[in-house]
Amino acid sequence: MNRTSAEEFLDLYRVVLPDFTQSVDQLVSGPCIAMEIRQQDCVQSFKKLCGSYDPNVGRSKGETQTLRSLYGQDRHRNAVHCSDIGDEGPIECEFFFVLLPEKKQ
């Protein structure tokens, strides 16, 4: 992901993430794998699998087997992004699977 795409993707979080720039930096720091998950109640299920946004907070709460607790380093390098609200999922999937590929053509 390049910086422009990362900023566009996270734009919806710009007003709620006090460390927006660090989050963009993380997205462009290496390979990015996008996936669409389809199942009943997938937002809550995937959030549970991911764990707390800040892996250190998750570890202190006993989250030892979540993706962020296992692979995250801190709130910026937390290993995985997941949608917080069901309505965000389709928008984020459209970004990665429709809009981004169109920009490359």
TORKE-345772 format. One record per atom (N, C-alpha, C): residue in one letter; atom name; x negated, y, z. Coordinates in Angstrom, 1 decimal, padded with zeros to 4 digits. Layout:
<rs>
<r res="a" atom="CA" xx="X" yy="Y" zz="Z"/>
...
</rs>
This chain:
<rs>
<r res="m" atom="N" xx="-000.8" yy="-001.2" zz="000.0"/>
<r res="m" atom="CA" xx="000.0" yy="000.0" zz="000.0"/>
<r res="m" atom="C" xx="-000.9" yy="001.2" zz="000.0"/>
<r res="n" atom="N" xx="-000.6" yy="002.2" zz="-000.8"/>
<r res="n" atom="CA" xx="-001.3" yy="003.4" zz="-000.8"/>
<r res="n" atom="C" xx="-000.7" yy="004.4" zz="000.2"/>
<r res="r" atom="N" xx="-001.4" yy="005.5" zz="000.5"/>
<r res="r" atom="CA" xx="-000.9" yy="006.4" zz="001.5"/>
<r res="r" atom="C" xx="000.4" yy="007.0" zz="001.2"/>
<r res="t" atom="N" xx="000.6" yy="007.4" zz="-000.1"/>
<r res="t" atom="CA" xx="001.9" yy="008.0" zz="-000.5"/>
<r res="t" atom="C" xx="003.1" yy="007.1" zz="-000.3"/>
<r res="s" atom="N" xx="002.9" yy="005.8" zz="-000.7"/>
<r res="s" atom="CA" xx="004.0" yy="004.8" zz="-000.5"/>
<r res="s" atom="C" xx="004.2" yy="004.6" zz="001.0"/>
<r res="a" atom="N" xx="003.2" yy="004.5" zz="001.8"/>
<r res="a" atom="CA" xx="003.3" yy="004.3" zz="003.2"/>
<r res="a" atom="C" xx="004.0" yy="005.5" zz="003.9"/>
<r res="e" atom="N" xx="003.7" yy="006.7" zz="003.5"/>
<r res="e" atom="CA" xx="004.4" yy="007.8" zz="004.1"/>
<r res="e" atom="C" xx="005.9" yy="007.8" zz="003.7"/>
<r res="e" atom="N" xx="006.2" yy="007.5" zz="002.4"/>
<r res="e" atom="CA" xx="007.6" yy="007.4" zz="002.0"/>
<r res="e" atom="C" xx="008.3" yy="006.3" zz="002.8"/>
<r res="f" atom="N" xx="007.7" yy="005.2" zz="002.9"/>
<r res="f" atom="CA" xx="008.3" yy="004.1" zz="003.7"/>
<r res="f" atom="C" xx="008.6" yy="004.5" zz="005.1"/>
<r res="l" atom="N" xx="007.7" yy="005.1" zz="005.8"/>
<r res="l" atom="CA" xx="007.9" yy="005.5" zz="007.2"/>
<r res="l" atom="C" xx="008.6" yy="006.8" zz="007.4"/>
<r res="d" atom="N" xx="008.9" yy="007.5" zz="006.3"/>
<r res="d" atom="CA" xx="009.5" yy="008.8" zz="006.4"/>
<r res="d" atom="C" xx="010.7" yy="008.9" zz="007.3"/>
<r res="l" atom="N" xx="011.5" yy="007.9" zz="007.3"/>
<r res="l" atom="CA" xx="012.7" yy="007.8" zz="008.2"/>
<r res="l" atom="C" xx="012.3" yy="007.8" zz="009.7"/>
<r res="y" atom="N" xx="011.1" yy="007.4" zz="010.0"/>
<r res="y" atom="CA" xx="010.6" yy="007.4" zz="011.4"/>
<r res="y" atom="C" xx="009.8" yy="008.6" zz="011.7"/>
<r res="r" atom="N" xx="009.6" yy="009.5" zz="010.8"/>
<r res="r" atom="CA" xx="008.7" yy="010.7" zz="011.0"/>
<r res="r" atom="C" xx="009.1" yy="011.5" zz="012.2"/>
<r res="v" atom="N" xx="010.4" yy="011.6" zz="012.4"/>
<r res="v" atom="CA" xx="010.9" yy="012.5" zz="013.5"/>
<r res="v" atom="C" xx="010.9" yy="011.7" zz="014.9"/>
<r res="v" atom="N" xx="010.9" yy="010.4" zz="014.8"/>
<r res="v" atom="CA" xx="010.9" yy="009.6" zz="016.1"/>
<r res="v" atom="C" xx="009.6" yy="009.0" zz="016.5"/>
<r res="l" atom="N" xx="008.7" yy="009.0" zz="015.6"/>
<r res="l" atom="CA" xx="007.3" yy="008.4" zz="015.9"/>
<r res="l" atom="C" xx="006.4" yy="009.6" zz="016.2"/>
<r res="p" atom="N" xx="006.0" yy="009.8" zz="017.5"/>
<r res="p" atom="CA" xx="005.1" yy="010.9" zz="017.8"/>
<r res="p" atom="C" xx="003.7" yy="010.6" zz="017.1"/>
<r res="d" atom="N" xx="003.4" yy="009.4" zz="016.8"/>
<r res="d" atom="CA" xx="002.1" yy="009.1" zz="016.2"/>
<r res="d" atom="C" xx="002.3" yy="008.6" zz="014.8"/>
<r res="f" atom="N" xx="003.1" yy="009.3" zz="014.0"/>
<r res="f" atom="CA" xx="003.4" yy="009.0" zz="012.6"/>
<r res="f" atom="C" xx="002.2" yy="008.8" zz="011.8"/>
<r res="t" atom="N" xx="001.2" yy="009.7" zz="011.9"/>
<r res="t" atom="CA" xx="000.0" yy="009.6" zz="011.1"/>
<r res="t" atom="C" xx="-000.8" yy="008.3" zz="011.4"/>
<r res="q" atom="N" xx="-000.9" yy="007.9" zz="012.6"/>
<r res="q" atom="CA" xx="-001.6" yy="006.6" zz="012.9"/>
<r res="q" atom="C" xx="-000.9" yy="005.4" zz="012.4"/>
<r res="s" atom="N" xx="000.5" yy="005.5" zz="012.4"/>
<r res="s" atom="CA" xx="001.3" yy="004.4" zz="011.8"/>
<r res="s" atom="C" xx="001.0" yy="004.3" zz="010.3"/>
<r res="v" atom="N" xx="000.9" yy="005.4" zz="009.6"/>
<r res="v" atom="CA" xx="000.6" yy="005.4" zz="008.2"/>
<r res="v" atom="C" xx="-000.8" yy="004.8" zz="008.0"/>
<r res="d" atom="N" xx="-001.7" yy="005.3" zz="008.8"/>
<r res="d" atom="CA" xx="-003.1" yy="004.8" zz="008.7"/>
<r res="d" atom="C" xx="-003.2" yy="003.3" zz="008.8"/>
<r res="q" atom="N" xx="-002.4" yy="002.7" zz="009.7"/>
<r res="q" atom="CA" xx="-002.4" yy="001.3" zz="009.9"/>
<r res="q" atom="C" xx="-001.8" yy="000.6" zz="008.7"/>
<r res="l" atom="N" xx="-000.7" yy="001.1" zz="008.1"/>
<r res="l" atom="CA" xx="-000.1" yy="000.5" zz="006.9"/>
<r res="l" atom="C" xx="-001.1" yy="000.4" zz="005.7"/>
<r res="v" atom="N" xx="-001.9" yy="001.4" zz="005.6"/>
<r res="v" atom="CA" xx="-002.9" yy="001.5" zz="004.5"/>
<r res="v" atom="C" xx="-004.2" yy="000.8" zz="004.8"/>
<r res="s" atom="N" xx="-004.4" yy="000.3" zz="006.0"/>
<r res="s" atom="CA" xx="-005.7" yy="-000.2" zz="006.4"/>
<r res="s" atom="C" xx="-006.0" yy="-001.6" zz="005.8"/>
<r res="g" atom="N" xx="-005.1" yy="-002.3" zz="005.2"/>
<r res="g" atom="CA" xx="-005.4" yy="-003.6" zz="004.7"/>
<r res="g" atom="C" xx="-004.2" yy="-004.1" zz="003.9"/>
<r res="p" atom="N" xx="-004.2" yy="-005.4" zz="003.6"/>
<r res="p" atom="CA" xx="-003.1" yy="-006.0" zz="002.8"/>
<r res="p" atom="C" xx="-001.8" yy="-005.9" zz="003.6"/>
<r res="c" atom="N" xx="-000.7" yy="-005.8" zz="002.8"/>
<r res="c" atom="CA" xx="000.6" yy="-005.7" zz="003.3"/>
<r res="c" atom="C" xx="001.5" yy="-006.8" zz="002.7"/>
<r res="i" atom="N" xx="002.2" yy="-007.5" zz="003.5"/>
<r res="i" atom="CA" xx="003.1" yy="-008.6" zz="003.0"/>
<r res="i" atom="C" xx="004.5" yy="-008.2" zz="003.4"/>
<r res="a" atom="N" xx="005.3" yy="-008.0" zz="002.4"/>
<r res="a" atom="CA" xx="006.7" yy="-007.7" zz="002.6"/>
<r res="a" atom="C" xx="007.6" yy="-008.9" zz="002.5"/>
<r res="m" atom="N" xx="008.5" yy="-009.1" zz="003.3"/>
<r res="m" atom="CA" xx="009.4" yy="-010.2" zz="003.2"/>
<r res="m" atom="C" xx="010.8" yy="-009.8" zz="003.6"/>
<r res="e" atom="N" xx="011.8" yy="-010.4" zz="003.0"/>
<r res="e" atom="CA" xx="013.2" yy="-010.2" zz="003.3"/>
<r res="e" atom="C" xx="013.7" yy="-011.5" zz="004.0"/>
<r res="i" atom="N" xx="014.3" yy="-011.2" zz="005.2"/>
<r res="i" atom="CA" xx="014.8" yy="-012.3" zz="005.9"/>
<r res="i" atom="C" xx="016.3" yy="-012.3" zz="005.9"/>
<r res="r" atom="N" xx="016.9" yy="-013.4" zz="005.5"/>
<r res="r" atom="CA" xx="018.4" yy="-013.5" zz="005.4"/>
<r res="r" atom="C" xx="018.9" yy="-014.6" zz="006.4"/>
<r res="q" atom="N" xx="019.6" yy="-014.2" zz="007.4"/>
<r res="q" atom="CA" xx="020.2" yy="-015.2" zz="008.3"/>
<r res="q" atom="C" xx="021.2" yy="-014.4" zz="009.2"/>
<r res="q" atom="N" xx="022.1" yy="-015.1" zz="009.8"/>
<r res="q" atom="CA" xx="023.0" yy="-014.5" zz="010.7"/>
<r res="q" atom="C" xx="022.2" yy="-013.8" zz="011.8"/>
<r res="d" atom="N" xx="022.5" yy="-012.5" zz="012.2"/>
<r res="d" atom="CA" xx="021.9" yy="-011.8" zz="013.3"/>
<r res="d" atom="C" xx="020.4" yy="-011.7" zz="013.1"/>
<r res="c" atom="N" xx="019.9" yy="-011.5" zz="011.9"/>
<r res="c" atom="CA" xx="018.5" yy="-011.6" zz="011.6"/>
<r res="c" atom="C" xx="017.7" yy="-010.4" zz="012.3"/>
<r res="v" atom="N" xx="018.3" yy="-009.3" zz="012.4"/>
<r res="v" atom="CA" xx="017.6" yy="-008.1" zz="013.1"/>
<r res="v" atom="C" xx="017.2" yy="-008.5" zz="014.5"/>
<r res="q" atom="N" xx="018.1" yy="-008.9" zz="015.3"/>
<r res="q" atom="CA" xx="017.8" yy="-009.3" zz="016.7"/>
<r res="q" atom="C" xx="016.9" yy="-010.5" zz="016.8"/>
<r res="s" atom="N" xx="017.1" yy="-011.5" zz="015.9"/>
<r res="s" atom="CA" xx="016.2" yy="-012.7" zz="016.0"/>
<r res="s" atom="C" xx="014.8" yy="-012.3" zz="015.6"/>
<r res="f" atom="N" xx="014.6" yy="-011.5" zz="014.6"/>
<r res="f" atom="CA" xx="013.3" yy="-011.1" zz="014.1"/>
<r res="f" atom="C" xx="012.6" yy="-010.2" zz="015.2"/>
<r res="k" atom="N" xx="013.4" yy="-009.3" zz="015.7"/>
<r res="k" atom="CA" xx="012.9" yy="-008.4" zz="016.8"/>
<r res="k" atom="C" xx="012.3" yy="-009.2" zz="017.9"/>
<r res="k" atom="N" xx="013.1" yy="-010.3" zz="018.3"/>
<r res="k" atom="CA" xx="012.6" yy="-011.1" zz="019.4"/>
<r res="k" atom="C" xx="011.3" yy="-011.8" zz="019.0"/>
<r res="l" atom="N" xx="011.2" yy="-012.3" zz="017.8"/>
<r res="l" atom="CA" xx="010.0" yy="-013.0" zz="017.3"/>
<r res="l" atom="C" xx="008.8" yy="-012.0" zz="017.3"/>
<r res="c" atom="N" xx="009.1" yy="-010.8" zz="016.9"/>
<r res="c" atom="CA" xx="008.0" yy="-009.7" zz="016.9"/>
<r res="c" atom="C" xx="007.6" yy="-009.3" zz="018.3"/>
<r res="g" atom="N" xx="008.5" yy="-009.1" zz="019.2"/>
<r res="g" atom="CA" xx="008.2" yy="-008.6" zz="020.5"/>
<r res="g" atom="C" xx="008.2" yy="-007.1" zz="020.6"/>
<r res="s" atom="N" xx="007.7" yy="-006.6" zz="021.7"/>
<r res="s" atom="CA" xx="007.7" yy="-005.2" zz="022.0"/>
<r res="s" atom="C" xx="006.8" yy="-004.4" zz="021.0"/>
<r res="y" atom="N" xx="007.3" yy="-003.2" zz="020.7"/>
<r res="y" atom="CA" xx="006.5" yy="-002.4" zz="019.7"/>
<r res="y" atom="C" xx="005.1" yy="-002.2" zz="020.1"/>
<r res="d" atom="N" xx="004.8" yy="-002.0" zz="021.4"/>
<r res="d" atom="CA" xx="003.5" yy="-002.0" zz="021.9"/>
<r res="d" atom="C" xx="003.1" yy="-003.4" zz="022.5"/>
<r res="p" atom="N" xx="002.2" yy="-004.1" zz="021.9"/>
<r res="p" atom="CA" xx="001.9" yy="-005.4" zz="022.4"/>
<r res="p" atom="C" xx="001.4" yy="-005.5" zz="023.8"/>
<r res="n" atom="N" xx="000.8" yy="-004.4" zz="024.3"/>
<r res="n" atom="CA" xx="000.3" yy="-004.4" zz="025.7"/>
<r res="n" atom="C" xx="001.5" yy="-004.3" zz="026.6"/>
<r res="v" atom="N" xx="002.5" yy="-003.6" zz="026.3"/>
<r res="v" atom="CA" xx="003.7" yy="-003.6" zz="027.1"/>
<r res="v" atom="C" xx="004.4" yy="-004.9" zz="027.1"/>
<r res="g" atom="N" xx="004.4" yy="-005.5" zz="025.9"/>
<r res="g" atom="CA" xx="005.0" yy="-006.9" zz="025.8"/>
<r res="g" atom="C" xx="004.3" yy="-007.9" zz="026.6"/>
<r res="r" atom="N" xx="003.0" yy="-007.9" zz="026.6"/>
<r res="r" atom="CA" xx="002.2" yy="-008.8" zz="027.4"/>
<r res="r" atom="C" xx="002.5" yy="-008.6" zz="028.9"/>
<r res="s" atom="N" xx="002.6" yy="-007.3" zz="029.3"/>
<r res="s" atom="CA" xx="002.9" yy="-007.0" zz="030.7"/>
<r res="s" atom="C" xx="004.3" yy="-007.5" zz="031.1"/>
<r res="k" atom="N" xx="005.2" yy="-007.6" zz="030.1"/>
<r res="k" atom="CA" xx="006.5" yy="-008.2" zz="030.4"/>
<r res="k" atom="C" xx="006.6" yy="-009.7" zz="030.3"/>
<r res="g" atom="N" xx="005.5" yy="-010.3" zz="030.0"/>
<r res="g" atom="CA" xx="005.5" yy="-011.8" zz="029.9"/>
<r res="g" atom="C" xx="005.7" yy="-012.3" zz="028.5"/>
<r res="e" atom="N" xx="005.7" yy="-011.4" zz="027.5"/>
<r res="e" atom="CA" xx="005.8" yy="-011.9" zz="026.1"/>
<r res="e" atom="C" xx="004.5" yy="-012.4" zz="025.6"/>
<r res="t" atom="N" xx="004.3" yy="-013.7" zz="025.7"/>
<r res="t" atom="CA" xx="003.0" yy="-014.3" zz="025.4"/>
<r res="t" atom="C" xx="003.0" yy="-014.9" zz="024.0"/>
<r res="q" atom="N" xx="004.2" yy="-015.2" zz="023.5"/>
<r res="q" atom="CA" xx="004.2" yy="-016.0" zz="022.2"/>
<r res="q" atom="C" xx="004.9" yy="-015.2" zz="021.1"/>
<r res="t" atom="N" xx="005.0" yy="-013.8" zz="021.2"/>
<r res="t" atom="CA" xx="005.5" yy="-013.0" zz="020.1"/>
<r res="t" atom="C" xx="004.4" yy="-012.7" zz="019.1"/>
<r res="l" atom="N" xx="004.8" yy="-012.3" zz="017.9"/>
<r res="l" atom="CA" xx="003.8" yy="-012.0" zz="016.9"/>
<r res="l" atom="C" xx="002.9" yy="-010.8" zz="017.4"/>
<r res="r" atom="N" xx="003.5" yy="-009.8" zz="018.0"/>
<r res="r" atom="CA" xx="002.7" yy="-008.6" zz="018.4"/>
<r res="r" atom="C" xx="001.8" yy="-009.0" zz="019.6"/>
<r res="s" atom="N" xx="002.3" yy="-009.8" zz="020.5"/>
<r res="s" atom="CA" xx="001.5" yy="-010.2" zz="021.7"/>
<r res="s" atom="C" xx="000.3" yy="-011.0" zz="021.2"/>
<r res="l" atom="N" xx="000.5" yy="-011.9" zz="020.3"/>
<r res="l" atom="CA" xx="-000.5" yy="-012.8" zz="019.8"/>
<r res="l" atom="C" xx="-001.5" yy="-012.1" zz="018.9"/>
<r res="y" atom="N" xx="-001.0" yy="-011.2" zz="018.0"/>
<r res="y" atom="CA" xx="-001.9" yy="-010.6" zz="017.0"/>
<r res="y" atom="C" xx="-002.1" yy="-009.1" zz="017.0"/>
<r res="g" atom="N" xx="-001.2" yy="-008.4" zz="017.8"/>
<r res="g" atom="CA" xx="-001.3" yy="-006.9" zz="017.9"/>
<r res="g" atom="C" xx="-002.4" yy="-006.5" zz="018.8"/>
<r res="q" atom="N" xx="-003.0" yy="-005.3" zz="018.6"/>
<r res="q" atom="CA" xx="-004.0" yy="-004.8" zz="019.4"/>
<r res="q" atom="C" xx="-003.5" yy="-003.6" zz="020.3"/>
<r res="d" atom="N" xx="-002.7" yy="-002.8" zz="019.7"/>
<r res="d" atom="CA" xx="-002.1" yy="-001.6" zz="020.4"/>
<r res="d" atom="C" xx="-000.8" yy="-001.2" zz="019.7"/>
<r res="r" atom="N" xx="-000.2" yy="-000.1" zz="020.1"/>
<r res="r" atom="CA" xx="001.0" yy="000.3" zz="019.4"/>
<r res="r" atom="C" xx="000.9" yy="000.7" zz="018.0"/>
<r res="h" atom="N" xx="-000.3" yy="001.1" zz="017.5"/>
<r res="h" atom="CA" xx="-000.5" yy="001.4" zz="016.1"/>
<r res="h" atom="C" xx="-000.9" yy="000.2" zz="015.3"/>
<r res="r" atom="N" xx="-001.7" yy="-000.7" zz="015.9"/>
<r res="r" atom="CA" xx="-002.1" yy="-001.9" zz="015.2"/>
<r res="r" atom="C" xx="-001.4" yy="-003.1" zz="015.9"/>
<r res="n" atom="N" xx="000.0" yy="-003.1" zz="015.7"/>
<r res="n" atom="CA" xx="000.8" yy="-004.0" zz="016.4"/>
<r res="n" atom="C" xx="001.2" yy="-005.2" zz="015.6"/>
<r res="a" atom="N" xx="000.5" yy="-005.4" zz="014.4"/>
<r res="a" atom="CA" xx="000.6" yy="-006.7" zz="013.6"/>
<r res="a" atom="C" xx="001.8" yy="-006.8" zz="012.7"/>
<r res="v" atom="N" xx="002.9" yy="-006.1" zz="013.0"/>
<r res="v" atom="CA" xx="004.1" yy="-006.3" zz="012.2"/>
<r res="v" atom="C" xx="005.1" yy="-005.2" zz="012.3"/>
<r res="h" atom="N" xx="005.8" yy="-004.9" zz="011.2"/>
<r res="h" atom="CA" xx="006.9" yy="-003.9" zz="011.3"/>
<r res="h" atom="C" xx="008.1" yy="-004.7" zz="011.2"/>
<r res="c" atom="N" xx="009.1" yy="-004.3" zz="011.9"/>
<r res="c" atom="CA" xx="010.5" yy="-005.0" zz="011.7"/>
<r res="c" atom="C" xx="011.5" yy="-003.9" zz="011.9"/>
<r res="s" atom="N" xx="012.6" yy="-004.0" zz="011.2"/>
<r res="s" atom="CA" xx="013.7" yy="-003.1" zz="011.2"/>
<r res="s" atom="C" xx="014.3" yy="-003.1" zz="012.6"/>
<r res="d" atom="N" xx="014.7" yy="-001.9" zz="013.1"/>
<r res="d" atom="CA" xx="015.3" yy="-001.9" zz="014.4"/>
<r res="d" atom="C" xx="016.8" yy="-001.9" zz="014.3"/>
<r res="i" atom="N" xx="017.4" yy="-001.5" zz="013.2"/>
<r res="i" atom="CA" xx="018.8" yy="-001.4" zz="013.0"/>
<r res="i" atom="C" xx="019.2" yy="-002.2" zz="011.8"/>
<r res="g" atom="N" xx="020.3" yy="-002.9" zz="011.8"/>
<r res="g" atom="CA" xx="020.7" yy="-003.7" zz="010.6"/>
<r res="g" atom="C" xx="020.8" yy="-003.0" zz="009.3"/>
<r res="d" atom="N" xx="021.2" yy="-001.7" zz="009.4"/>
<r res="d" atom="CA" xx="021.3" yy="-000.9" zz="008.2"/>
<r res="d" atom="C" xx="020.0" yy="-000.6" zz="007.5"/>
<r res="e" atom="N" xx="018.9" yy="-000.6" zz="008.3"/>
<r res="e" atom="CA" xx="017.6" yy="-000.3" zz="007.8"/>
<r res="e" atom="C" xx="017.1" yy="-001.4" zz="006.9"/>
<r res="g" atom="N" xx="017.4" yy="-002.7" zz="007.2"/>
<r res="g" atom="CA" xx="016.9" yy="-003.8" zz="006.5"/>
<r res="g" atom="C" xx="017.1" yy="-003.7" zz="005.0"/>
<r res="p" atom="N" xx="018.3" yy="-003.5" zz="004.5"/>
<r res="p" atom="CA" xx="018.5" yy="-003.4" zz="003.1"/>
<r res="p" atom="C" xx="017.8" yy="-002.3" zz="002.4"/>
<r res="i" atom="N" xx="017.7" yy="-001.1" zz="003.1"/>
<r res="i" atom="CA" xx="017.0" yy="000.0" zz="002.6"/>
<r res="i" atom="C" xx="015.5" yy="-000.3" zz="002.5"/>
<r res="e" atom="N" xx="015.0" yy="-000.9" zz="003.5"/>
<r res="e" atom="CA" xx="013.5" yy="-001.2" zz="003.4"/>
<r res="e" atom="C" xx="013.3" yy="-002.3" zz="002.4"/>
<r res="c" atom="N" xx="014.2" yy="-003.2" zz="002.2"/>
<r res="c" atom="CA" xx="014.0" yy="-004.3" zz="001.1"/>
<r res="c" atom="C" xx="014.1" yy="-003.6" zz="-000.2"/>
<r res="e" atom="N" xx="015.0" yy="-002.7" zz="-000.4"/>
<r res="e" atom="CA" xx="015.1" yy="-002.0" zz="-001.7"/>
<r res="e" atom="C" xx="013.8" yy="-001.2" zz="-002.0"/>
<r res="f" atom="N" xx="013.2" yy="-000.6" zz="-000.9"/>
<r res="f" atom="CA" xx="011.9" yy="000.1" zz="-001.1"/>
<r res="f" atom="C" xx="010.9" yy="-000.8" zz="-001.6"/>
<r res="f" atom="N" xx="010.7" yy="-001.9" zz="-001.0"/>
<r res="f" atom="CA" xx="009.6" yy="-002.9" zz="-001.3"/>
<r res="f" atom="C" xx="009.8" yy="-003.7" zz="-002.6"/>
<r res="f" atom="N" xx="011.1" yy="-004.1" zz="-002.8"/>
<r res="f" atom="CA" xx="011.3" yy="-005.0" zz="-003.9"/>
<r res="f" atom="C" xx="011.9" yy="-004.4" zz="-005.1"/>
<r res="v" atom="N" xx="012.4" yy="-003.1" zz="-005.1"/>
<r res="v" atom="CA" xx="012.9" yy="-002.4" zz="-006.2"/>
<r res="v" atom="C" xx="012.1" yy="-001.1" zz="-006.5"/>
<r res="l" atom="N" xx="012.1" yy="-000.2" zz="-005.6"/>
<r res="l" atom="CA" xx="011.4" yy="001.1" zz="-005.9"/>
<r res="l" atom="C" xx="009.9" yy="001.0" zz="-006.1"/>
<r res="l" atom="N" xx="009.2" yy="000.3" zz="-005.2"/>
<r res="l" atom="CA" xx="007.8" yy="000.2" zz="-005.3"/>
<r res="l" atom="C" xx="007.4" yy="-000.4" zz="-006.6"/>
<r res="p" atom="N" xx="007.9" yy="-001.6" zz="-007.0"/>
<r res="p" atom="CA" xx="007.6" yy="-002.2" zz="-008.3"/>
<r res="p" atom="C" xx="007.9" yy="-001.2" zz="-009.5"/>
<r res="e" atom="N" xx="009.0" yy="-000.4" zz="-009.4"/>
<r res="e" atom="CA" xx="009.3" yy="000.5" zz="-010.5"/>
<r res="e" atom="C" xx="008.2" yy="001.6" zz="-010.6"/>
<r res="k" atom="N" xx="007.7" yy="002.0" zz="-009.5"/>
<r res="k" atom="CA" xx="006.6" yy="003.0" zz="-009.5"/>
<r res="k" atom="C" xx="005.4" yy="002.5" zz="-010.2"/>
<r res="k" atom="N" xx="005.1" yy="001.3" zz="-010.1"/>
<r res="k" atom="CA" xx="003.9" yy="000.7" zz="-010.7"/>
<r res="k" atom="C" xx="004.0" yy="000.5" zz="-012.2"/>
<r res="q" atom="N" xx="005.2" yy="000.6" zz="-012.8"/>
<r res="q" atom="CA" xx="005.4" yy="000.3" zz="-014.2"/>
<r res="q" atom="C" xx="005.1" yy="001.6" zz="-015.0"/>
</rs>
